[in-house]
Amino acid sequence: MELLNKQNLTINRIANLAGLSQSTVNAMFEGRSKRPTITTIRAVCRALGITVHDFFDFPPYNEVEK
């Protein structure tokens, strides 16, 4: 959600830009989507203007893996 705030975007706007339903994007951001497809992840990344690598390279989560 931090990235959405930085870019002044809403879940609804990301869904529209990604060509996905708002419920799909909402489930991803709320952690209810247990296994989003790579196609869905790519669409959200395009809408956010980031790479898939950037999407998965999130420092707080990286620290958990160590």
Biopython code that builds the backbone (N, CA, C, O; Angstrom):
import numpy as np
from Bio.PDB.StructureBuilder import StructureBuilder

atoms = [
    (1, "MET", "N", (0.820, -1.186, 0.000)),
    (1, "MET", "CA", (0.000, 0.000, 0.000)),
    (1, "MET", "C", (0.868, 1.257, 0.000)),
    (1, "MET", "O", (0.437, 2.316, -0.457)),
    (2, "GLU", "N", (2.075, 1.138, 0.506)),
    (2, "GLU", "CA", (2.972, 2.285, 0.536)),
    (2, "GLU", "C", (3.235, 2.811, -0.874)),
    (2, "GLU", "O", (3.249, 4.020, -1.103)),
    (3, "LEU", "N", (3.442, 1.892, -1.810)),
    (3, "LEU", "CA", (3.692, 2.287, -3.196)),
    (3, "LEU", "C", (2.467, 2.986, -3.790)),
    (3, "LEU", "O", (2.603, 3.950, -4.543)),
    (4, "LEU", "N", (1.299, 2.507, -3.455)),
    (4, "LEU", "CA", (0.075, 3.165, -3.935)),
    (4, "LEU", "C", (-0.003, 4.593, -3.412)),
    (4, "LEU", "O", (-0.335, 5.518, -4.154)),
    (5, "ASN", "N", (0.301, 4.764, -2.143)),
    (5, "ASN", "CA", (0.274, 6.097, -1.551)),
    (5, "ASN", "C", (1.305, 7.015, -2.186)),
    (5, "ASN", "O", (1.014, 8.180, -2.460)),
    (6, "LYS", "N", (2.513, 6.499, -2.423)),
    (6, "LYS", "CA", (3.570, 7.310, -3.044)),
    (6, "LYS", "C", (3.171, 7.789, -4.431)),
    (6, "LYS", "O", (3.491, 8.911, -4.825)),
    (7, "GLN", "N", (2.469, 6.932, -5.172)),
    (7, "GLN", "CA", (2.073, 7.270, -6.535)),
    (7, "GLN", "C", (0.660, 7.858, -6.604)),
    (7, "GLN", "O", (0.139, 8.126, -7.687)),
    (8, "ASN", "N", (0.052, 8.053, -5.433)),
    (8, "ASN", "CA", (-1.295, 8.614, -5.348)),
    (8, "ASN", "C", (-2.289, 7.790, -6.172)),
    (8, "ASN", "O", (-3.081, 8.338, -6.939)),
    (9, "LEU", "N", (-2.234, 6.468, -6.002)),
    (9, "LEU", "CA", (-3.104, 5.548, -6.719)),
    (9, "LEU", "C", (-4.037, 4.838, -5.749)),
    (9, "LEU", "O", (-3.740, 4.710, -4.561)),
    (10, "THR", "N", (-5.143, 4.389, -6.262)),
    (10, "THR", "CA", (-6.089, 3.606, -5.476)),
    (10, "THR", "C", (-6.128, 2.183, -6.031)),
    (10, "THR", "O", (-5.660, 1.925, -7.140)),
    (11, "ILE", "N", (-6.683, 1.281, -5.260)),
    (11, "ILE", "CA", (-6.859, -0.100, -5.725)),
    (11, "ILE", "C", (-7.692, -0.101, -7.009)),
    (11, "ILE", "O", (-7.385, -0.822, -7.958)),
    (12, "ASN", "N", (-8.735, 0.703, -7.025)),
    (12, "ASN", "CA", (-9.600, 0.774, -8.202)),
    (12, "ASN", "C", (-8.809, 1.240, -9.436)),
    (12, "ASN", "O", (-8.978, 0.686, -10.522)),
    (13, "ARG", "N", (-7.964, 2.235, -9.277)),
    (13, "ARG", "CA", (-7.170, 2.746, -10.407)),
    (13, "ARG", "C", (-6.184, 1.679, -10.889)),
    (13, "ARG", "O", (-6.026, 1.488, -12.095)),
    (14, "ILE", "N", (-5.534, 0.994, -9.978)),
    (14, "ILE", "CA", (-4.601, -0.077, -10.358)),
    (14, "ILE", "C", (-5.353, -1.167, -11.114)),
    (14, "ILE", "O", (-4.877, -1.659, -12.136)),
    (15, "ALA", "N", (-6.523, -1.541, -10.613)),
    (15, "ALA", "CA", (-7.322, -2.567, -11.283)),
    (15, "ALA", "C", (-7.661, -2.138, -12.706)),
    (15, "ALA", "O", (-7.538, -2.934, -13.637)),
    (16, "ASN", "N", (-8.084, -0.895, -12.883)),
    (16, "ASN", "CA", (-8.406, -0.395, -14.217)),
    (16, "ASN", "C", (-7.183, -0.395, -15.122)),
    (16, "ASN", "O", (-7.264, -0.835, -16.269)),
    (17, "LEU", "N", (-6.058, 0.091, -14.625)),
    (17, "LEU", "CA", (-4.827, 0.131, -15.419)),
    (17, "LEU", "C", (-4.338, -1.268, -15.777)),
    (17, "LEU", "O", (-3.787, -1.486, -16.856)),
    (18, "ALA", "N", (-4.543, -2.210, -14.866)),
    (18, "ALA", "CA", (-4.075, -3.585, -15.064)),
    (18, "ALA", "C", (-5.064, -4.431, -15.862)),
    (18, "ALA", "O", (-4.722, -5.522, -16.318)),
    (19, "GLY", "N", (-6.282, -3.936, -16.030)),
    (19, "GLY", "CA", (-7.297, -4.721, -16.721)),
    (19, "GLY", "C", (-7.803, -5.882, -15.886)),
    (19, "GLY", "O", (-8.173, -6.931, -16.414)),
    (20, "LEU", "N", (-7.814, -5.684, -14.577)),
    (20, "LEU", "CA", (-8.256, -6.723, -13.640)),
    (20, "LEU", "C", (-9.451, -6.221, -12.850)),
    (20, "LEU", "O", (-9.730, -5.023, -12.818)),
    (21, "SER", "N", (-10.149, -7.142, -12.220)),
    (21, "SER", "CA", (-11.264, -6.715, -11.371)),
    (21, "SER", "C", (-10.708, -6.108, -10.087)),
    (21, "SER", "O", (-9.617, -6.452, -9.632)),
    (22, "GLN", "N", (-11.483, -5.204, -9.524)),
    (22, "GLN", "CA", (-11.059, -4.577, -8.280)),
    (22, "GLN", "C", (-10.945, -5.616, -7.170)),
    (22, "GLN", "O", (-10.060, -5.516, -6.320)),
    (23, "SER", "N", (-11.827, -6.608, -7.167)),
    (23, "SER", "CA", (-11.779, -7.637, -6.120)),
    (23, "SER", "C", (-10.492, -8.463, -6.218)),
    (23, "SER", "O", (-9.936, -8.865, -5.196)),
    (24, "THR", "N", (-10.021, -8.715, -7.432)),
    (24, "THR", "CA", (-8.769, -9.466, -7.613)),
    (24, "THR", "C", (-7.592, -8.685, -7.046)),
    (24, "THR", "O", (-6.775, -9.232, -6.305)),
    (25, "VAL", "N", (-7.507, -7.415, -7.394)),
    (25, "VAL", "CA", (-6.393, -6.578, -6.925)),
    (25, "VAL", "C", (-6.501, -6.371, -5.416)),
    (25, "VAL", "O", (-5.494, -6.412, -4.709)),
    (26, "ASN", "N", (-7.694, -6.155, -4.933)),
    (26, "ASN", "CA", (-7.906, -5.987, -3.497)),
    (26, "ASN", "C", (-7.438, -7.224, -2.738)),
    (26, "ASN", "O", (-6.762, -7.106, -1.715)),
    (27, "ALA", "N", (-7.790, -8.404, -3.229)),
    (27, "ALA", "CA", (-7.385, -9.648, -2.576)),
    (27, "ALA", "C", (-5.869, -9.775, -2.545)),
    (27, "ALA", "O", (-5.310, -10.248, -1.556)),
    (28, "MET", "N", (-5.195, -9.360, -3.618)),
    (28, "MET", "CA", (-3.723, -9.410, -3.635)),
    (28, "MET", "C", (-3.132, -8.500, -2.564)),
    (28, "MET", "O", (-2.264, -8.916, -1.796)),
    (29, "PHE", "N", (-3.603, -7.264, -2.516)),
    (29, "PHE", "CA", (-3.037, -6.291, -1.592)),
    (29, "PHE", "C", (-3.391, -6.576, -0.138)),
    (29, "PHE", "O", (-2.674, -6.156, 0.770)),
    (30, "GLU", "N", (-4.477, -7.279, 0.085)),
    (30, "GLU", "CA", (-4.875, -7.626, 1.458)),
    (30, "GLU", "C", (-4.334, -8.983, 1.887)),
    (30, "GLU", "O", (-4.538, -9.398, 3.028)),
    (31, "GLY", "N", (-3.646, -9.680, 0.982)),
    (31, "GLY", "CA", (-3.071, -10.973, 1.317)),
    (31, "GLY", "C", (-4.061, -12.126, 1.297)),
    (31, "GLY", "O", (-3.747, -13.213, 1.782)),
    (32, "ARG", "N", (-5.247, -11.910, 0.747)),
    (32, "ARG", "CA", (-6.254, -12.973, 0.671)),
    (32, "ARG", "C", (-6.066, -13.843, -0.563)),
    (32, "ARG", "O", (-6.594, -14.953, -0.625)),
    (33, "SER", "N", (-5.325, -13.351, -1.540)),
    (33, "SER", "CA", (-5.057, -14.117, -2.759)),
    (33, "SER", "C", (-3.834, -14.983, -2.489)),
    (33, "SER", "O", (-2.710, -14.483, -2.471)),
    (34, "LYS", "N", (-4.044, -16.252, -2.284)),
    (34, "LYS", "CA", (-2.956, -17.148, -1.879)),
    (34, "LYS", "C", (-1.982, -17.473, -3.007)),
    (34, "LYS", "O", (-0.792, -17.669, -2.758)),
    (35, "ARG", "N", (-2.475, -17.534, -4.246)),
    (35, "ARG", "CA", (-1.612, -17.887, -5.371)),
    (35, "ARG", "C", (-1.983, -17.104, -6.626)),
    (35, "ARG", "O", (-2.543, -17.659, -7.572)),
    (36, "PRO", "N", (-1.665, -15.797, -6.628)),
    (36, "PRO", "CA", (-1.964, -15.041, -7.852)),
    (36, "PRO", "C", (-1.090, -15.557, -8.996)),
    (36, "PRO", "O", (0.054, -15.960, -8.782)),
    (37, "THR", "N", (-1.631, -15.541, -10.192)),
    (37, "THR", "CA", (-0.867, -16.026, -11.344)),
    (37, "THR", "C", (0.198, -14.997, -11.715)),
    (37, "THR", "O", (0.102, -13.826, -11.349)),
    (38, "ILE", "N", (1.200, -15.447, -12.438)),
    (38, "ILE", "CA", (2.254, -14.536, -12.890)),
    (38, "ILE", "C", (1.667, -13.496, -13.836)),
    (38, "ILE", "O", (2.145, -12.363, -13.882)),
    (39, "THR", "N", (0.637, -13.867, -14.590)),
    (39, "THR", "CA", (-0.015, -12.918, -15.483)),
    (39, "THR", "C", (-0.655, -11.785, -14.687)),
    (39, "THR", "O", (-0.576, -10.620, -15.077)),
    (40, "THR", "N", (-1.285, -12.131, -13.579)),
    (40, "THR", "CA", (-1.901, -11.122, -12.711)),
    (40, "THR", "C", (-0.831, -10.241, -12.085)),
    (40, "THR", "O", (-0.983, -9.021, -12.033)),
    (41, "ILE", "N", (0.238, -10.845, -11.614)),
    (41, "ILE", "CA", (1.326, -10.079, -11.000)),
    (41, "ILE", "C", (1.951, -9.134, -12.018)),
    (41, "ILE", "O", (2.220, -7.974, -11.703)),
    (42, "ARG", "N", (2.183, -9.615, -13.229)),
    (42, "ARG", "CA", (2.751, -8.754, -14.276)),
    (42, "ARG", "C", (1.835, -7.582, -14.589)),
    (42, "ARG", "O", (2.302, -6.457, -14.769)),
    (43, "ALA", "N", (0.538, -7.836, -14.655)),
    (43, "ALA", "CA", (-0.416, -6.769, -14.949)),
    (43, "ALA", "C", (-0.389, -5.697, -13.861)),
    (43, "ALA", "O", (-0.415, -4.504, -14.163)),
    (44, "VAL", "N", (-0.339, -6.113, -12.618)),
    (44, "VAL", "CA", (-0.268, -5.162, -11.506)),
    (44, "VAL", "C", (1.054, -4.392, -11.553)),
    (44, "VAL", "O", (1.076, -3.182, -11.325)),
    (45, "CYS", "N", (2.129, -5.074, -11.840)),
    (45, "CYS", "CA", (3.435, -4.407, -11.943)),
    (45, "CYS", "C", (3.439, -3.353, -13.043)),
    (45, "CYS", "O", (3.939, -2.246, -12.846)),
    (46, "ARG", "N", (2.877, -3.703, -14.208)),
    (46, "ARG", "CA", (2.788, -2.722, -15.301)),
    (46, "ARG", "C", (1.987, -1.505, -14.850)),
    (46, "ARG", "O", (2.368, -0.367, -15.124)),
    (47, "ALA", "N", (0.885, -1.746, -14.162)),
    (47, "ALA", "CA", (0.045, -0.654, -13.689)),
    (47, "ALA", "C", (0.782, 0.230, -12.678)),
    (47, "ALA", "O", (0.575, 1.442, -12.633)),
    (48, "LEU", "N", (1.632, -0.387, -11.879)),
    (48, "LEU", "CA", (2.412, 0.360, -10.878)),
    (48, "LEU", "C", (3.673, 0.988, -11.457)),
    (48, "LEU", "O", (4.296, 1.842, -10.825)),
    (49, "GLY", "N", (4.044, 0.562, -12.661)),
    (49, "GLY", "CA", (5.268, 1.087, -13.274)),
    (49, "GLY", "C", (6.519, 0.508, -12.654)),
    (49, "GLY", "O", (7.549, 1.179, -12.584)),
    (50, "ILE", "N", (6.439, -0.747, -12.197)),
    (50, "ILE", "CA", (7.597, -1.408, -11.604)),
    (50, "ILE", "C", (7.822, -2.749, -12.304)),
    (50, "ILE", "O", (6.956, -3.235, -13.031)),
    (51, "THR", "N", (8.981, -3.328, -12.078)),
    (51, "THR", "CA", (9.276, -4.644, -12.634)),
    (51, "THR", "C", (8.794, -5.727, -11.674)),
    (51, "THR", "O", (8.530, -5.462, -10.501)),
    (52, "VAL", "N", (8.685, -6.936, -12.184)),
    (52, "VAL", "CA", (8.321, -8.066, -11.328)),
    (52, "VAL", "C", (9.405, -8.253, -10.266)),
    (52, "VAL", "O", (9.101, -8.583, -9.119)),
    (53, "HIS", "N", (10.645, -8.047, -10.639)),
    (53, "HIS", "CA", (11.754, -8.137, -9.671)),
    (53, "HIS", "C", (11.536, -7.139, -8.536)),
    (53, "HIS", "O", (11.676, -7.490, -7.364)),
    (54, "ASP", "N", (11.194, -5.897, -8.882)),
    (54, "ASP", "CA", (10.929, -4.892, -7.851)),
    (54, "ASP", "C", (9.772, -5.305, -6.954)),
    (54, "ASP", "O", (9.796, -5.068, -5.746)),
    (55, "PHE", "N", (8.764, -5.921, -7.550)),
    (55, "PHE", "CA", (7.592, -6.371, -6.802)),
    (55, "PHE", "C", (7.985, -7.354, -5.706)),
    (55, "PHE", "O", (7.494, -7.277, -4.580)),
    (56, "PHE", "N", (8.877, -8.277, -6.053)),
    (56, "PHE", "CA", (9.281, -9.303, -5.086)),
    (56, "PHE", "C", (10.460, -8.892, -4.221)),
    (56, "PHE", "O", (10.731, -9.541, -3.210)),
    (57, "ASP", "N", (11.160, -7.845, -4.586)),
    (57, "ASP", "CA", (12.318, -7.376, -3.831)),
    (57, "ASP", "C", (11.872, -6.306, -2.843)),
    (57, "ASP", "O", (12.055, -5.110, -3.072)),
    (58, "PHE", "N", (11.286, -6.760, -1.746)),
    (58, "PHE", "CA", (10.734, -5.874, -0.734)),
    (58, "PHE", "C", (11.531, -6.063, 0.551)),
    (58, "PHE", "O", (11.410, -7.101, 1.201)),
    (59, "PRO", "N", (12.346, -5.073, 0.930)),
    (59, "PRO", "CA", (13.267, -5.233, 2.064)),
    (59, "PRO", "C", (12.694, -5.846, 3.339)),
    (59, "PRO", "O", (13.348, -6.712, 3.920)),
    (60, "PRO", "N", (11.509, -5.449, 3.808)),
    (60, "PRO", "CA", (11.014, -6.101, 5.034)),
    (60, "PRO", "C", (10.850, -7.616, 4.876)),
    (60, "PRO", "O", (11.121, -8.366, 5.814)),
    (61, "TYR", "N", (10.413, -8.069, 3.706)),
    (61, "TYR", "CA", (10.266, -9.502, 3.476)),
    (61, "TYR", "C", (11.612, -10.162, 3.262)),
    (61, "TYR", "O", (11.799, -11.317, 3.643)),
    (62, "ASN", "N", (12.549, -9.456, 2.661)),
    (62, "ASN", "CA", (13.872, -10.020, 2.445)),
    (62, "ASN", "C", (14.548, -10.354, 3.768)),
    (62, "ASN", "O", (15.255, -11.356, 3.873)),
    (63, "GLU", "N", (14.337, -9.532, 4.757)),
    (63, "GLU", "CA", (14.931, -9.757, 6.074)),
    (63, "GLU", "C", (14.358, -11.002, 6.738)),
    (63, "GLU", "O", (15.070, -11.676, 7.481)),
    (64, "VAL", "N", (13.112, -11.321, 6.495)),
    (64, "VAL", "CA", (12.475, -12.485, 7.093)),
    (64, "VAL", "C", (13.134, -13.754, 6.582)),
    (64, "VAL", "O", (13.218, -14.746, 7.307)),
    (65, "GLU", "N", (13.602, -13.734, 5.342)),
    (65, "GLU", "CA", (14.190, -14.912, 4.719)),
    (65, "GLU", "C", (15.567, -15.264, 5.275)),
    (65, "GLU", "O", (16.026, -16.395, 5.115)),
    (66, "LYS", "N", (16.230, -14.310, 5.926)),
    (66, "LYS", "CA", (17.599, -14.543, 6.405)),
    (66, "LYS", "C", (17.644, -15.360, 7.658)),
    (66, "LYS", "O", (18.725, -15.636, 8.178)),
]
sb = StructureBuilder()
sb.init_structure("model")
sb.init_model(0)
sb.init_chain("A")
sb.init_seg("    ")
for serial, (resi, resn, name, xyz) in enumerate(atoms, 1):
    if name == "N":
        sb.init_residue(resn, " ", resi, " ")
    sb.init_atom(name, np.array(xyz, "f"), 0.0, 1.0, " ", f" {name:<3s}", serial, name[0])
structure = sb.get_structure()
